[in-house]
């Protein structure tokens, strides 16, 4: 079970949050896009630290929900067996990806790196295409009417402050 989770963390967010930013920072090190790390004296460092803690907290929460409630992982090769509609998934359909966005924002702010902010924008745009065209289609095929009801009641990108309660709607997801 530990190796199952470790592979997911290493391959998925590890690539997006560590590997790609490291390559970007290396390629931009002698350019105008280079990181300008100022450390704790920079207010952006502290805003970034707060974003990072929030992002990490949501990442741990959402992955735990996938494992405990869904019986799977965030990885496409080991997906949840049950549709997860608990916690932050009652407010927005993609809270896990939000956690990654928050951690990329943290990196950008803490390192004072415009290049990482650009990577965040590119990563968002890639997901804005991938999620509705691929991931949601696969979820519709796997979970059918239950997912369609969820999709109709929970927004994809902007969290609803009022959580959808599938139990009150007659769903047991």
C-alpha atoms as one frame of an Amber mdcrd trajectory, in Angstrom:
protein
   0.000   0.000   0.000   2.830   2.432   0.838   4.610   1.760  -2.476   1.279
   2.206  -4.296   0.929   5.727  -2.839   4.629   6.566  -3.161   4.594   5.825
  -6.920   1.635   8.151  -7.385   3.295  11.006  -5.481   6.649  10.467  -7.149
   5.326  10.314 -10.703   2.375  12.725 -10.789   2.792  15.759  -8.517   6.517
  15.033  -8.231   6.914  15.717 -11.933   4.717  18.822 -11.944   6.000  20.310
  -8.683   9.663  19.262  -8.652  11.010  17.949 -11.959   9.480  20.484 -14.368
  10.171  23.507 -12.096  13.778  22.338 -11.576  14.299  22.094 -15.339  12.651
  25.492 -15.846  14.806  27.104 -13.150  17.934  25.543 -14.621  17.137  26.740
 -18.160  16.226  30.243 -17.010  19.037  30.679 -14.476  20.951  33.272 -16.551
  17.961  35.068 -18.043  15.492  37.762 -17.060  13.169  34.932 -15.995  15.581
  33.599 -13.380  14.363  33.105  -9.821  15.231  35.998  -7.526  15.080  34.269
  -4.155  15.045  36.822  -1.335  14.126  34.522   1.526  12.038  35.337   4.587
  12.574  39.104   4.222  10.316  39.018   1.155   6.569  39.228   1.973   5.966
  37.029  -1.088   7.915  34.298   0.663   5.386  34.225   3.510   2.351  34.419
   1.232   3.883  31.549  -0.720   4.506  29.572   2.465   0.837  29.952   3.436
  -0.262  28.878  -0.067   2.089  25.898   0.146   0.709  24.753   3.503  -2.873
  25.101   2.251  -2.025  23.256  -0.981  -0.243  20.447   0.843  -3.132  20.107
   3.294  -5.670  19.821   0.490  -3.435  17.367  -1.382  -3.192  15.077   1.635
  -6.928  15.373   2.333  -8.012  14.627  -1.234  -5.585  11.741  -1.729  -6.748
  10.243   1.567 -10.365  10.498   0.374  -9.431   8.700  -2.863  -7.760   5.895
  -0.914 -10.235   5.511   1.971 -13.547   6.383   0.278 -12.723   5.573  -3.324
 -10.563   2.483  -2.926  -7.910   3.727  -5.350  -5.370   6.445  -5.980  -5.228
   9.666  -8.041  -3.260   7.800 -10.704  -5.011   6.959 -13.979  -3.592   3.422
 -13.776  -5.089   2.866 -10.280  -8.256   5.005 -10.114 -10.819   5.012  -7.297
 -13.419   2.284  -7.562 -16.108   4.486  -5.977 -16.992   8.053  -6.922 -15.782
  10.329  -4.121 -18.272  13.042  -3.147 -17.075  14.028   0.312 -15.142  16.911
   1.838 -13.940  19.392  -0.782 -15.423  17.274  -3.586 -18.838  18.540  -2.479
 -17.773  22.113  -3.373 -15.752  21.636  -6.575 -15.035  18.686  -8.868 -11.252
  19.156  -8.981  -9.914  20.062  -5.521  -6.863  17.843  -5.948  -5.659  19.829
  -8.945  -6.316  23.022  -6.964  -3.854  21.755  -4.372  -1.219  21.396  -7.090
  -1.981  24.921  -8.340  -1.573  26.243  -4.790   1.784  24.512  -4.390   3.027
  25.839  -7.747   1.904  29.312  -6.702   3.823  28.812  -3.461   6.979  27.881
  -5.375   6.591  30.875  -7.639   6.110  33.296  -4.735   8.702  31.823  -2.396
  11.370  31.733  -5.108  10.200  34.988  -6.688  10.214  33.111 -10.010   8.144
  34.433 -12.892   9.145  31.344 -14.871   7.332  29.098 -12.357   4.273  31.387
 -12.510   4.289  30.916 -16.293   4.527  27.128 -15.785   1.507  27.384 -13.447
  -0.473  29.165 -16.186   0.566  26.580 -18.794  -0.292  23.711 -16.447  -3.716
  25.256 -15.777  -4.397  25.592 -19.514  -3.354  21.981 -20.126  -5.774  20.836
 -17.431  -8.513  23.115 -18.756  -8.354  21.080 -21.963  -7.548  17.625 -20.556
 -10.067  17.442 -17.699 -13.294  18.111 -19.630 -12.227  16.250 -22.772 -10.672
  13.160 -21.243 -11.007  12.778 -17.500 -14.692  13.728 -17.285 -15.581  11.503
 -20.244 -13.876   8.569 -18.510 -15.740   9.313 -15.260 -19.046   9.441 -17.135
 -18.296   6.033 -18.630 -17.242   4.509 -15.257 -19.862   5.979 -12.940 -22.737
   6.746 -15.329 -25.799   8.522 -13.958 -24.223   9.083 -10.526 -21.397  11.098
 -12.066 -23.773  12.979 -14.359 -25.827  14.076 -11.304 -22.635  15.060  -9.506
 -21.418  16.976 -12.559 -24.753  18.803 -12.822 -24.589  19.910  -9.166 -20.899
  20.615  -8.479 -18.872  23.135 -10.514 -15.687  22.098 -12.300 -13.461  25.099
 -11.502 -14.973  27.672  -9.148 -15.847  26.217  -5.733 -19.447  26.587  -4.608
 -19.537  27.903  -1.018 -22.631  25.766  -0.413 -21.692  22.080  -0.552 -23.814
  19.694  -2.556 -25.132  16.878  -0.397 -25.747  13.791  -2.518 -27.429  12.030
   0.419 -30.129  14.695   0.559 -30.437  14.475  -3.236 -31.089  10.735  -2.987
 -27.601   9.635  -4.111 -25.342   7.414  -2.046 -22.051   8.202  -3.749
